[in-house]
Amino acid sequence: MSTSSTTMTGHGVSPGLACAPLIRMTPPVITDPCETPGGDSGHEVERVRLALAQVAEQLSAIEAGETAGAILDAGAAMAGDPALVRATARHISEGVPTAHSLSLAVDGYCAQLEALGGYMAERSADLRDIRNRAVALLLNVPMPGIPRPGHPFILAAEDLSPADTAGLADSEAAGLLTERGGPTSHTAILARSLGLPAVVGCAEAATLADGTPVILDGSTGTVEAHPSSERRRLAAQQDRSRQKPRSHGPGRTADQHPVALLTNIGTRRDAFRAAQDDNEGVGLFRTEFLFLDRREAPTTDEQISAYTQVLTAFKGRAVTVRTLDAGSDKPLPFLRLPVEDNPALGIRGLRTSTILPGILEAQLKALAAAQRRTGAQLKVMAPMVSTVQEAAHFAERARSFGIQNVGIMIEVPAAALLAHDLLQHVDFASIGTNDLAQYTFAADRTAHTLAHLLDPWQPALLTLIAQVCSAAKALGRPVGVCGEAAADPLLAPVLAGLGVRSLSMAPPAVAPVRDALAQLTLQQCKDLAASALHATEPQTARTTAQRMSDAFLAAPRERQEA
């Protein structure tokens, strides 16, 4: 007797279709407080230190892309923190079993991180992953992680650590389904960087048993359990057609309107990989990812060397560099920023230069030197610009070092509302939709229960983007989008219709976005944009855009058949 099909919905965060049986993550070991304590306490503490050191080595050794690599390096630094060993040693000295002592120490740190909220609360999941790996080593049991069933599968989990998500790259996972998470969570961002279809924030996924056949659509966020054999056949056929790029070269609409397709990078390793791909350059070089684990500020020479290598890799193509976006979700230890109650609204991005002006000046000096060495098409932009004065001051400082093409990030509503005034002082702007959504809707990017507010199809967010594009057009300034919204093949034509001139995304997203743009004329993109702006909620905007796109694509076929 066949089980009837059921459909559930989450947040589609990485486009693509996957059809395979569902398999759950291998669960972590639960430590036993009643286990017989180990022998000599000094020996047991040394075992903990060695286990954590081994975990740090494992995390550092995982091959991963830009965001994943940076996050894993930060996790390795957490595993190597001597404070964690000292906290565990205190429990061991009280007669608590070794593995459980580590669990208690991690729980204590996690409670502190969760009390801080925001990005720091999200880091508690990374710390628990470190604990789970170290406990497995201490107890000599299999490491929790990605299953290896020997066939394609859809991985289901409550949520994933950065290490687990990066590990999907060499697994047989065809898709990813989590009960928690939102459009801008680490899981979502890393899934996009791997080009893996993913749906997050689907609480009903907890009801699905191992082996359940599933069709997962990372574009729409729908998950169909127990689909019919005919539905599985059609899904497999649709997936094969999506995997074949239909266009190559520069981004263009069907009537040859240019929309530059760029890539996001964060490390030299990423740059070397992305430089081999079919893209038009870099739309977002997250320079802080080069130095996340540094305790001391990088020297000017170190920075010149790093930037020179990246610019050289993209010879002949533009590279847009974001100056250090430190603070909030990307704390840089060497800055020693003050502890804040609400770091997302505190000293971050360009604001750090108000208390540490030398850091920005050293970076601008190094970027200018790297450009002189390479002759590259360098563009430099500042993050978290809020006022006209900030835009003007940054442009003045950057140009004083010889940087010719200076821009700003539009990430806060204040900058979007006064875009016409800010853009008079710079050469271009790039809209960071992740933060712009966070600040527009007063919704923490890491709060799973508020993920629906961070949907890039929110009409209020699209209205702000349209306003920025209108101001830029009046001044003859180009505007790009480098947030996660740029990677959505359905949303990309809408952004082009709003007036966005370039889209920057994770490398695997470039081909699907290029194909989506190539099938529609600029006027059709404008029609899609108008419909999205007139919607009152994101699902209506998305559904209407899909229906209109399907109709536009069907019209030529119908004329040919007639």
Buried (B, 14 or more C-beta within 10 A) or exposed (E): EEEEEBEBBBBBBBBBBBBBBBBBBBEBBEBEEEEEBBEEBEEBBEBBBBBBBBBBEBBBEBEBBBBBBBBBBBBBBBBBBEEBBEBBBBBBEEEBBBBBBBBBBBEBBBEEBBEBBBBBBBBBBBBBBBBBBBBBBBBEEEBBBBBEBEEBBBBBBBBBBBBBBBBBBEBBBBBBBBBBBBBBBBBBBBBBBBBBBBBBBBEBBEEBEEEBBBBBBBBBBBBBBBBEEEBBEBBBEBBEEBEEEEBEEBBBBBEEBBBBBBBBBBBBBBBBBBBEEBBBBBBBBBBBBBBBBBEEBBEBEBBBBBBBBBBBBBEEBBBBBBBBBBBBBBBBBBBEBEEBEEBBEBBBBBBBBEEBEEBBBBBBBBBBBBBEBBEBBBBBBBBBBBBBEBBBBBBEBBBEBEBEBBBBBBBBBBBBBBBBBBBBBBBBBBBBBBBBBBBBBEBBBBBBEBBBBBBBBBBEBBBBBBBBBBBBEEEEBBBBBBBBBBBBBBBBBBBBBBBBBBBBBBBBBBBBBBBBBBBBBBBBBBBBBBBBBEBEEBBBBBEBBBEBBEEBEEEEEEEEEE
